[in-house]
Amino acid sequence: MKIMIEASVMVFFPMLMAFAACSDLFTMTISNRVSIALVLGFPPLAFALGMPVESVLSHLSCGAGILAVTFSFFCFGWVGGGDAKLAAAIAVWLGWGNMAEYGVAAGVFGGILTLGLIAARRWPLPAVLMRRVWIARLHDEKSGIPYGIALAAAGLVMYPQTQVWLSAAAA
């Protein structure tokens, strides 16, 4: 049973981060199912690792707090709805203690992604690439930035510092 729990810690969150990033890259959307799975998957795994109820509730409150902030960003048109929900779901896993570093990491990855896309959009795409819908969408200046990629990358960078990861490693 211990091995199953440890394997879940090593696979569940990273797999959903990879899926969210790829989904945002190819479709410019992040399914609600990803965010829901992250939020619903956290408590059972945390309890299986022996995290106290207070700690689990603190992590859930972190997700709720980040959702309030990112939803206001969405209302101002600064981020997409999928990005807002993904950031909140990631926050559940990271907890309050990792939020400042996560914000910096997401900002750095987002800046690199944004600058890279702006630079790439200055050059015409070869016709063979324009036939790929997702590449043409990424290249379109009117298209947004698939910021879920940056959010997921930052989540993956921060994950080994989380209470869930460290609890599994100590078990």
ABEGO torsion letter per residue (X at the ends): XAAAAAAAAAAAAAAAAAAAAAAAAAAGBBBAAAAAAAAAAAAAAAAAAGBBAAAAAAAAAAAAAAAAAAAAAAAAGABBAAAAAAAAAAAAAAEAAAAAAAAAAAAAAAAAAAAAAAAAAABBBBAAAAABAAAAAAABAABBBBAAAAAAAAAAAAAAABAAAAAAAAX
